[in-house]
Amino acid sequence: MNDITTVTEKGQVTIPNEIRKALGIRPKDKIRFTLDDGTVRLTLVSVTLESAFGAVRPLAQPEDFDKRVAETKAERAQKRAGNRRPSK
């Protein structure tokens, strides 16, 4: 395989279809370029933390932390009030 492609002004190149198929590269996949003694190697990166982010829906929605702080403060105040000895 000996394909030639053009570099755009933004530094982008199109990976020839035959190479994409051979490596199993699909849109939005991550690839790594490695320079070794004047030769560039292109490798499909299977999974990165960045590529996996958002792939799984969380079991629960994020909490409202301001609300949680207020609830905790109220609970602590109630406990302190319950632990006080009655005045004589």
C-alpha positions as CSV (number, residue, x, y, z in Angstrom):
1,M,0.0,0.0,0.0
2,N,1.5,3.3,-1.1
3,D,-1.1,6.1,-0.9
4,I,-0.3,9.8,-1.1
5,T,-2.5,12.4,0.6
6,T,-2.3,16.2,1.0
7,V,-1.8,18.1,4.2
8,T,-4.3,20.9,4.7
9,E,-3.4,24.4,6.0
10,K,-4.6,23.2,9.4
11,G,-2.2,20.3,9.3
12,Q,-4.9,17.7,8.7
13,V,-4.6,14.7,6.4
14,T,-7.2,12.1,5.3
15,I,-6.3,8.6,6.2
16,P,-6.9,6.5,3.1
17,N,-10.0,4.2,3.2
18,E,-7.9,1.1,2.8
19,I,-5.8,1.9,5.8
20,R,-8.8,2.9,7.9
21,K,-10.4,-0.4,7.1
22,A,-7.3,-2.4,7.8
23,L,-6.9,-0.8,11.2
24,G,-10.6,-0.7,12.0
25,I,-10.6,3.1,12.4
26,R,-14.0,4.7,12.6
27,P,-15.1,8.3,13.0
28,K,-14.2,9.8,16.4
29,D,-11.7,7.0,17.2
30,K,-8.4,8.1,18.7
31,I,-5.1,7.5,16.9
32,R,-1.5,7.9,18.0
33,F,1.3,9.1,15.8
34,T,4.7,7.9,16.7
35,L,7.9,9.2,15.1
36,D,10.7,6.7,14.9
37,D,13.9,7.6,13.0
38,G,12.0,9.6,10.3
39,T,9.2,7.2,10.0
40,V,5.7,7.9,11.3
41,R,3.7,5.1,12.7
42,L,-0.1,5.4,13.1
43,T,-1.8,3.3,15.7
44,L,-5.4,3.0,16.8
45,V,-5.8,3.8,20.5
46,S,-8.4,1.3,21.8
47,V,-9.6,3.1,25.0
48,T,-8.5,6.2,26.8
49,L,-10.1,7.9,29.8
50,E,-11.0,10.8,27.5
51,S,-12.6,8.6,24.9
52,A,-14.6,6.7,27.6
53,F,-15.8,9.8,29.4
54,G,-19.6,10.0,29.0
55,A,-19.9,6.6,27.5
56,V,-21.8,5.2,30.6
57,R,-24.8,7.0,32.1
58,P,-24.4,7.5,35.9
59,L,-26.7,5.5,38.1
60,A,-27.7,8.6,40.0
61,Q,-27.7,12.3,39.2
62,P,-25.2,14.5,40.9
63,E,-26.3,15.8,44.2
64,D,-27.2,19.4,44.8
65,F,-24.2,20.1,47.2
66,D,-25.6,23.4,48.5
67,K,-28.8,21.6,49.5
68,R,-26.8,18.7,51.1
69,V,-24.6,21.2,53.1
70,A,-27.7,23.0,54.4
71,E,-29.3,19.6,55.4
72,T,-26.2,18.5,57.2
73,K,-25.9,21.8,59.1
74,A,-29.5,21.5,60.1
75,E,-29.1,17.9,61.3
76,R,-26.0,18.8,63.3
77,A,-27.8,21.8,64.9
78,Q,-30.7,19.5,65.8
79,K,-28.4,17.0,67.4
80,R,-26.6,19.7,69.4
81,A,-30.0,21.1,70.6
82,G,-31.1,17.5,71.6
83,N,-27.8,17.0,73.6
84,R,-28.2,20.1,75.7
85,R,-29.3,19.6,79.3
86,P,-32.4,21.4,80.4
87,S,-31.9,24.6,82.3
88,K,-32.8,24.7,86.0
